[in-house]
């Protein structure tokens, strides 16, 4: 009887690998400045850390606990602050095209910009195909800097809160097709796997062999996003696209979302351990050209 009880207790541990064992690359993190940091409850009711200092400590703690060995971070409202362990890869948050190509090149040459993104063009009424982005994409192609673009929707009532030009349709992955056509050598990934437009994300990946995606936000934020993630992953597996799908949390001001996203991906029994390893780590190593 005891043996049966022990077996029942341990079955979940046998089925799902635990957080911390698998090295992980998180392709989608955010940081803030003292000024831009905010607190709010996530959809699951968990409140964000009480102030920026606490947030920063909790974020780095969560990365280590989950064995996140590299993470692309873009700071909203300030400059990137890197970590002592070299986990954070500096991104560049932009909701509109940058203005100065010289300053942009300086950031790249000084190692302060290693990924151009998150580009949240949708928030200011742009798409990545708008001509104002073109000189910066050309520089990224020249310097072999990966580009990360927001796809899908956003949080409730964002149009009234900050961003009157926000429209969901601007988050359709098809809006980046002109960029794919013009810059075939550009390394580029979609963020959020298209979310509501996940079928367009899949179609675009079938069409353009260089296009990758991350799973930021859709592995944890709410039921709609979770539905998109599951459908996207089931179909990506069916269509042979899992080699270009990368893990991402998009934890924003909620560091607990990193572990939550990992557990969600681990819970899908239609993915094999090999599939999960690719998504958590191998595909990002290839995309980012990291040494394994
Ligand atoms: Zn994000």
Boltz pocket constraint, residues with backbone or C-beta under 6 A from the ligand:
constraints:
  - pocket:
      binder: B
      contacts: [[A, 28], [A, 29], [A, 30], [A, 118], [A, 216], [A, 250]]
      max_distance: 6.0
